[in-house]
């Protein structure tokens, strides 16, 4: 019995990441209907927009789904209230201290998962009482860890230290990647970039088309002084690098970043001045397809790879 499918009452141990500007109710419900766990990304939604997406998701699927909540956002109290009012049963927290909300959420019957990028934070999350942990490697897109620990090394190190269910994230877009993560100690996987390039993703088509053109080396982890993000190397990225050559202050980086840069890139489709967040695995993504087909393809690839490993020799 798989710990992740049991915890969430889903068919496959595949969780869709709650990516900002990508993860609306259409994607979340499609993933859940296909047997995974769909996640609405609250990080790019005003509270009432989040409420609308939760309500639409409940109508679009009878299967479990969750909400991702970055805890660094100023209106988190209102977001948590909406989640409880709307009867959401699964919450993924990130970018903050898990002790802040875990007990409160669990008291309201909510399964809590926290996203970490290191063994130290995994232990803190376990101590805070979360039900499972997402350990996210350096390969991932979006907000990332400063230590640049890769998924291949992070997962077995976290597995060695914790006893609760473990979900691997970062650089996973195929069934083979899923199998590798589980062999290393994960109970399931969280997938972001592959679902960003799905039919149901709320991202702009310009961004989706850019994802499938990305090759190895076309992304870089940057802006560590603010919140580390992995960006496609477009004009905005080059502007960031040019500023770094002048040894900028944190304030100068904030000024360059400005407001709504990620929305401008991923949601509005500005490929030059926008912030385009994606994982290194984008180099292996070559098409845009429905979420159900992505999951079906991953499971088929997983089973094929599992059979091949049984025949490995040395």
N, C-alpha and C positions, 0 to 999 in steps of 0.2 A: 504493500500500500504506500503510495507516494504522499509525503507529508504536506506538500503544497496543494495538491488536488484535494486532499482531505480537509485542510485548513479552510480553503475558500469554496469548497464544494463545486469544483470545476472539473472538466474532462481532461485537459492537458495542463502540465505545469509551465504554461507560457503566460507571462504577464506583460501587457502592453504598457510601456512607460508613460507617465503623465507629462508629456512634453508640452511646454508652453507654445501656444499658437498652432499646435498640431492636433491636440487631443481633446476634441469636443465630443459631444454625445454620439455623433454618427460613427466615429471610429471606435469609441468605447463599447457601444452596443453591438457593433459588427464583430469585434473581437470576442465579446462575451457569447454572442450567438453561435460563434464558430468553435466554442469549447475552451477558449482561454479566459483570462481575466482582463476585461477592459477597464481602463482608468481615465477619468476625466481630469484634465490638468487645470487645477484652480489657479495656478500661478499667473496666468494671463487673463483672468476673468474678474470683473467687478463682482461683488457679492450677489447682486440680483441676476447677473448673467449666469453665474454658477448655479443659482437656484433653477433658472430656466433650463439649463443643460441637464441637471439632475432629473427634473420632472420629465423632460423629453426622453432621457435615457430609460427611465422606468417604463415609459410607454413603448419604447422600441425593443426592449428585451425583458424577458422574465428571469433571465439568468443573473447570477451575482456580478456586480461591478463595484468599482471603488472610486475614490477621489484622492488625488495627490495634492498635498498642502505644503508649500514651502513656508517654513515658520518664520522667515525673516520679513514677511509682508506685514505692513502696518495694520491692516483690517482683519487680522486673523481671528479676533474674537467673534466678529460678525460671520466670518466664513464657517467657523466651528458651529455656531448656533444654527446656521442654515443646514449644515450637514446633519445635525441631530434632528432638527425639525422635519427634514425630508426623509428621515429613516434610512440614511446611508449606513451600511453595515461594515464597510471596509475602508480604512483610511491609511494612505501611505504618507508619512511625514518626512520632510527633508530640510536641509539647510537650517539647522537649529538644534537646540537641546531637547532630546526626547522626553526628559523628565517634565517638561513644561505642560504637556497636554496628554500624555499617555494614560495616566490614571483616570483622568476625567473622561476621556473617550471610552475606556474600557468599562467604566461605571455605567456608561450609557449603552452598553452592549455592542460596542464596536471593536472589530478586530483591527489591531494596530501593527503596521509594518514601518520600520524606519530605514532610510537610505544612508549608508556610510561609505567612506572611502579608505578606512583603515581599521586595523584590528583593535586599536585603542577605543575608537568610537563604537565599534561593534560591541565590545564589552560594556560600554556605558549604556548602550541601547538595551542590551539584555538585562542589565541591572535596573533599568527604568521600567521593565516589565512588558516590553513589546512582544508580540506573538511571533514575529519573524523579522529577518533582516535582509535587506538588499545590499550586497557588497558590490560597489561599482568601481571598475578599474579605469585606469588612465585613458584607455582607448575610447571611452564614451564621449558622446556629444553633450552639449549643454554644460551646466554647472558640474564641476569635477573636483577631484582632490588635488591639493597642492604638492603632494609627495610623489606623484607620477608613478604610483605602484600599478603594474599591469594586472589585468584580470587573472592571467595564468599563475601569477604568484600570490595575488591577494586572496583568492578563494581558498586554497588549502591552508593558508595562514589563519584566516578567520575561522575556518572549519575546525582547526585544531583547538581554538579557544572557546567557542560557544557551543551550547547544547540545543538551542532552538533552531527551527527551520531556517535554511539559508538559500537565498535567491541570488544568482550571479547576474551581473550586468556589466556591459562594456565590451563591445566587439563581438556581439552575438547576433547573427542574422540568419543562420542556417541551422538545420537539424544536426549537422556535424559539430557545429559550435556548441549547440545545446548538449550533445552527448559528452563533449570534452569537458564542459563546465561541471556536468554531473559526475563524471569520473573523478574530477578534482575535489569533489565534496559538496557541490551544490545540490539542493533538492529540486530546484526549478530555475528558470531564467526570466529575466526581464529584458524585453526587446524594445528599443527605441527607433533607431535610424531606419530599420526595415519598414516599420509601420508609418514613419514620416512620409515614405514614398509609397503610400497606399492610396487607393481611390477615395477612401472615406476620410483621410487626413484633412484637417481644416486648413492646412498650409496652402499658400498660393501656388498655382501650377508652375510659375517661374521657378520657385524654390524646389519643387518636386523634380522638375526637369534638370535642374542643376545637380541635384543629388545623384541622379543616374549617370551624370557625366564626370563625377568626381573620381579621381584616380589616386593610387597610393602616393602619399606625400602632399596631397592638396589641402590638408587640414593641419591646424596647429593649435595647441593649448596655449592660451595667453590671458592677459589681464588678471594675473594671480593676485595682484594687490587689491583688487575689488572682489570679484568672485570668478574663479577660474572657469573659462569657457573654451571649448574647442570650436574654432571657426574655420569656415572655408576661406581660402586666401583670395578674397576679392579686394576692391579698392579700399573699403573701410579697414580691412585687416592690414593692408599696406600702410594706411595712415597711422594705425596703432604702432606698427613696427618703426615707422619713421620717427614717431614721438619718443619711443623707447631709446632711440639713438641719442636723444638729448637728455637722458636721465631725468625723466619727468617726476614731478611730485604726484601723490595720489589725487590731489585736487585737479591737476592738469589732465589726468587720465579720465576722471569723472566728467570733466568739461567736454572732452572729445567724445566720450560715449554718449552724453546727452540723455534725452528721454526717448523712450519708445523705439530704440534702435532695433531691438529684436522683432518687434511688431512690424516695423518698416521693411525688414528683410524677409522674414518667413511668412508673414500674413498678408502683407501688401505687395510683396514681390519685387522690391527694389534690390536688384542684384549688385549694385555698385556701392550704395551708401548704407545698406542694411546690414544687420548682424545675422549671419547665416550659420547657425549652430548645427553640427552634425558629427557623428562618430567616425573614427577611422575606417570602420567596416563599410562605409559608403562606397569604397572602391570595389566592393563585391556586389553592390546593388545595381542591377542593369535595367530594371523595368519598374513600372508603376502598375500595381494590380490590386484587386480587392483583398481586404484583410482575411477573408475566409480562405482565399487561395494561398495567401502567405502562410497561414497556419497549416493548411493541408500539405503544402510543399515542405514545410519544416518537419512535420511528423513523418512524412514519407522518407525524407533525407535522414532523419534520426534513426528510423528502423533499418534502413539500408546500411548506414554506418555501423550500427550496433551489430548487425550480422557479420560485417566485415571484420570487426574487432575480434570476434570469436575465432576467426581463422588466422589471426596474426601469429607469426612465428618468429623466433630469434635464434 
